[in-house]
Amino acid sequence: MTHKERMTGTVTARPSMAAIARLWGACLVRWPLPGRPGAALRHSASTRQLVLVLAATEAVTAFVFSTVLPPVVRPVHAAAELLLIGAGLGLVASLLRHPHTVDEELVVLRTGFLGEVALPRAAVRSVAPVVRTVPGRGPRPVPGEPGAVACSVEASLGVALHLDPPVRLELAGHGTLDVTTVYASADSPSGFAAALRGTLRARSAPGS
């Protein structure tokens, strides 16, 4: 493959805090609605579980604490607690409403609210389970591993996507990278691999 034929992907940068707050609110409202069609692959299970536990604990603690507050203060305390708990639930909803997706054209790795990476499906040759920790959040380079990028809301990563040919990504603050490996979080690495195999069969089917 020549330089001109090099495959390129896209990186969506982390939005502003105000945009994240709006996203959390919108996802919380839409939580009961059907999610994305097709091969939707959940991620960030440990973050979702941790935030849900913290939100439940905060709700119980807030209720108990409100009983010892003066009546005049209770409405303000209740409003603050509702905002705090709502933010936690909105975070969880954003992760559930923005799963990874795989189709015949693109593999999109999402973080829910910290940006995403879209890769040409034809460049993703394989996916393998890994146990890896990469500091930071959102799309970011992997220290000490040239040609590798991580995309997750967690530091802990569970899958590695191997790219051939390399995919050119424009990473904010780090310039242009020719990427051969992308690490991500996935609740089910085997499910991710199955989704990739499914698109490969669809691409190779007669008439496709």
Disulfide bonds with the S-S distance in Angstrom:
none
